[in-house]
Amino acid sequence: MRSESYFYNCSKQYLDSINTVLYGEVLDVVSQLPKRRTQAELNTDLFWLLTSKGWSYDSKPTGVNNTPPNNLPVNIKKVSLKDIKKNNVRGNCLTSTTLKAKWHSDFAKLFADKLVQLEVQFGTVESMFKDFCGYKIAQHERRLELGIEIVMSEPMKYFSHRKNAISGMAYFDIAKSTLPTIGFDCPIWLIGIK
């Protein structure tokens, strides 16, 4: 799929300072997503694509089987759910290590000693703001280098067959216009799926 990006308190150069493969790796995952009819199918695809590249996860999405869906790239077919579970470091997804809030990001990956957390938000705008707060908390604890938020660019267009089910869904333009007004100082890379 195609995508668009917005860098809040960061830049492509900042991402390269974390790791030179980070930017390309995440955009490669998004570009390999097939068009799907439901958010659940997209969540399943993102689970397989990200975990096959070494990203840890908080919880396995409903509908994930022992093997990847057939229409994902061939190299993903060699990955087993058993191996993914064995290599998962769920603690990297933890938002805070000092507060009693048990928030977790959807995915996380350490690049050397630099933690990047990633949220896939096909839920409400309010849920997206909770994600942003999680990035802020982790950054305040000096654990997080970057938060990545993946949302739909135009959910009403993408899911035109399900307009009632997507009312209030988080989307790229609302995130892009709101981030500067809420005053967070943590770096967030916003990605809109088209």
N, C-alpha and C positions, 0 to 999 in steps of 0.2 A: 504494500500500500504506500501511497504517497504520504508525506507528512510536512508539517511546518514547525518551526522552532522559535522560541522566545527565550532569551537568556536574561534572567533577573539576577542582578548582583554577580554576574559571571559572564563568560564569553567562551568562544571556541578555544581560544588560547588558554583560558583557565582550565578547561577540561583537559587539554593536552598536558598541562602541568601536573594533573593528577595521574594521567596515563595516556600515552599517545594513541592507544587503541580504543579508549572509552567511547569517544564520539562516533567513530565508525561502527563499533560493535553494536551500540544501541540503535543507530539508524538502520543498520543491516537487519536487525531483528524486526523492526517496524516494516521495512521494505519487503520482508518475506511473508508478512501476514496475508493470507487469502481473504477475500471478501466473505463475510459471514452474515447470517441473518440475525444472530442474537449476541448479546454481550457475553453470555456464558461460553459460547464457542470461541470468541475472541480471547477470553480469559484463559481457556484451555490452550489455545495456540501460543499465547504469550508465555504461559508456564513452560511449555516444552522448549520454545525457542530460547528463552532466557536461561533456564536451568542447564540446557545443553552447552551453554557458554560459561558455566561455572557460577551462575548467580544462585545464591541461597534464597529460600522462600520461607514465608511464615506458615502458610497452610496450603494444602493441595486443593485447587478449585474443584467443586462438584463436577462430576462428569469426566475427570481425568482417569483414564484406564492405564493398564500396564504398558501400553505402547502408544506412540504418538499418532495423531490423526494421519490418514493416508496422504493428504495433499500438502503436507509440510515438506520442506527440502529433504532430499535423500540422506544427507549426512545426519539428520536428526534421527533417522530410523535406527541407527546403531546405539542409541541411548536407551537404557532401561530405567524404569521407575525405581527399581531396586538400587541401582547405582546412584541415581539422583538422591534418593533418601539417605543412602550411606554417606554421601559427600556433603549433605546439607548442614550448614552452620546457622541454625535458626537465630542464635544469639546476635548475629550481625544485623538482623531485622529489628531488634529491640530499639525502641525510640529512646528510652531513658534507662540508665543504669543506676540512677540515684533517686528518682521519684518512684512512688508506688504505683503509678500509672503503668499498666501492662499493655501499652500500645506497641504494635509492630508494623513496620512497613511491609508491603507485599513481597518485595525482593531486596536483596542487598548483596554487595560484592566488595571485597577488599582488593584494592589495587596497591600492592606493597602494603603499607600501613595506613592507606587512605581509604576511609569508608565512604561508599556511595550507596544511598538508599533510593529505591524506585517504587513508586506507587502507580497502579493502574486504576484510574478512577472513572468507572462508567456508572457511578452512583450520582448522588445529589451534589449540588453546589456546596451544601453544608459539609458533606463528607470530604470534599476537596479542601475546604478550609481546615478541617481536622488534620488532614495530611500535611498542610503547610505548618500547622502548629507543631506537629511531630518533628518536622525538619528543624524548626526553630529550637525545640528542646534539645535534640541531639547535637545541634551545632553549638548551643550554649554550654553543653557538657564537653565541648571540644572533641567530640567523637566523629562528627560528620563533616566531610569535605564538600559534599554536593547532594542535593535532593533532586530527583527526576520525577516529574509528574506527567503521566501519559493520559490524555483525555481525547475525546472526539472533537474534531474541528467543527463539524456541523451535524449533530446527532439527528436533528429533524430531517435532514437530507439523507444521511447514511441509513437510518432506520425508518424511512418514510412509510414502510408497511406497518409500523408499530408506534405511531405518533402518541397514542394515549399512554403507552408504557414508558415513555422517555420524558415526560413532563418534569421539569426541574433538574434535568441531568446536567452535570458539570460539562462545560465546553470551553474550547480554546479562548475565544474572545473575552468571555467573562473573567477567566483566570488572568489573562494578559492585562486587562484593564484594571483589575482589582489589586494585583500584587503590588504595584507601586504605591497604592493608597494605604495599605495596611502597615507599611513601615518595617517589615522584617529585614534583617540585615544578612540573613543566610542566603547562600547561592542556590538558586533553583533553575533547573533547565526544564522548561515547559515544552512538551511535544504534543502537537495536535495531529491525530490520525484523520486523513481525508478519505 
